[in-house]
Each structure stands twice: as C-alpha cells, then as structure tokens.
Amino acid sequence: MTPELQQKIENIITHGQQVDDRAVVSQLKKLLYENGNFDEKDTKPIAELVAESLRQLKTETPQNGVFKTGFQDLDSLIGGFLPGEFVVIGGRPAMGKTTFLVDLSLNISKTVPLLFVTLDLSGEQLTNRFIASLSDVPAHRLLQKTMSEAEWERIDKTEKKFAAHQLFVLGSRNNGITAIKTHCEKQIRENGVKVIVVDYLQLIRANQHWRQRVDEVSYVSRELKNMAQEHNVCVIVSSSLNRGVEHRNGAEGKRPLLSDLRESGAIEQDADKVILLHRPEYYKITEDDRGNDISGIVEFILAKNRNGATDDVYLLFDAEIPKFKTLVNAKKKFTFSSNRLKEVGADDLPF
C-alpha cells in the first residue's frame, strides 16, 4: 500500500465519525476499486449463472423461495413475493396498510421465519392486532378489556395457534436505519428470517444529516433494497402517500398512483412491486356507477410489478377487528365517472 493510499483511507475513517458506517464502507470500497484492489468474485460468466439458475429451478419445489400472501386472488396475480425483492405497500391513512401487513405476516410466518419491525405501533399494540386478527375479536375490545365469555374462549385458543407461527416482533425505539439493519441482520443469522416487514418507511431516519428530506428517504429506501439483495430476503415496507390524492378530481378520483408515493421518487424506482390500497368507503363512496354495493371493499392496485403484469384485485376489509378477508364473487372492476366523483366534495371528506 502506498503512503498516498494509506493517507486517503485514514481520512475517510476519520471523517466517517460524522456519518454512518455504511457510508464509510462505501467510500473505502470506491477508493480500493479505483486503485485496482477489488475482488472479482462477484463477476461470473453468463454460462455459470444460467447453470446455477437452472439447477435451482430443477431442484426446488414451486413453494420454495416463494412467499404466498395467503389471499388467493392476490397470489394468483403476483404469484407471491420472492427472496431479494423490495416490496412497497402504499396508501393514505385509514386505508388498512398496517392491518394488511399484520394479516400478511400471520400467513407467511406459518411457513417461513418472519420479522415484523414496528415503528408506528408499540409492541403491545401490535401484539393486540395479531391476537385480534387470529381470534376475530375486535382490537378495541382487547384494548378496553371488554371481551365476552365467548370471545375470551377464542382468545385463549390463539395461544396455541401462535406456536405454529415463526414470527418475531421488533418494537424499536431506535428508528435509525443502521440500528434497524443491524437487528434485521442478526435475526437473519440467528433465526433464519426470510421475510422482513417494516411499518413504516417514512418513520425511518438516516444516521447522518441530510439537507433535503427527499434525499434522506431515498437513502433509506436504497438501504432496505440493498439489505434484501445482499441477504436474499424479502423486505416488505408500508409507505405513506402524498395528501394530494384527496384533492385530485377527474376520472381517477381518489385512486392512488405511483407518483403519489410520499417524499421520494426513489421508492418507486427501488421497489420490485408496489401495491397501493384504495378504500372508496373511506371517502363516503359506497356504490359504483352501476349501483353495485362496494361497502367494505378495498382495491389492491398492483401499480408496479418488475417481473410480471399489473392489475387490480379486491379484498373485504372488516374495520371492526380489523382484518382483511377474501371477497367472495369479487367484482372484476368498479369504476367511477367524473360526474359521480364530483358528488363527493371537499367538505364531505372525513379528515
């Protein structure tokens, strides 16, 4: 090592005290690469990569390496989530993002170890959500401890049910990306975690100062994406949407778009799949143009699918528990004309 290179390394480490460890490592890698001191083990001939891929296809059963959501219509559309994927579940408040993550986690953890990182709810609140979903006892009754005798019996039975779930919960008080990644990587090593669920992305902070919030969110998004790829795990995060959704008029109405992902276009770019939740009933829309009752129906908009087509599916939202259920005889589409949307004025919106 030349004295000049040694001095550059020392400067990076010294200044690195003011930024997070990953930034320091990234700068060191870049420096070593520029000086020709890099490892070529990650560069492989295409023939070797194809052979490895075919070997996995032939030896692995279809369910291996695919994490089913547990909702038939959604699984039929996306086939499930894959290792190495970064999945974003977007929606405005009260659309059911956390509820969907809870139900999703219960379904997936029956087959593979899953870590749920909660930054929005406390560990106790989240646990009550899990109990409510599995026992069909409303969460508010659990909170107020006003359960009936029959409900207590259902709750008691859930204790044995949870023993069948490989589910770990992190109620983190430290919302820094470095601390979160460190804990996730520990769970991957020690408990074989295959799926990581984070609720929610905009509550995570980078471990350094950023002049603009959009840059910080972009950095966090990229770190989560990198973690999914480096450890070959599926990372699923919920994300806020811009408030502009509620003030948009026209045929699209209140249906969210990819561009509504809050504070950063990098989220859309990094994500392998983006599912946007739309609950018309929240906006006091209970019928479509044809007069069909859509009360309780939530539209799951697959707005981005890097490895397949995009489309919509519908689930039934039980707001009292809360819990998502399969919608029997699900409607293929429900649409709203511009005139129908104008019936719902700004003064009628529930916020």
Secondary structure, DSSP 8 states (H G I E B T S, - for coil): --HHHHHHHHHHHHHGGGS-HHHHHHHHHHHHHHTT----TT---HHHHHHHHHHHHHHS-TTTT-B--S-HHHHHHH--B-TT-EEEEE--TTSSHHHHHHHHHHHHTTTS-EEEEESSS-HHHHHHHHHHHHHT--HHHHHHT---HHHHHHHHHHHHHHTT--EEEEE-S--BHHHHHHHHHHHHHHH---EEEEE-GGG-B-SS--SSHHHHHHHHHHHHHHHHHHHT-EEEEEE-B-GGGGG--STTTT---GGGBTT-HHHHHH-SEEEEEE-GGGGT--B-TT--B-TTEEEEEEEEETTS---EEEEEEETTTTEEEE-TT--S-----HHHHHTS-GGGS--
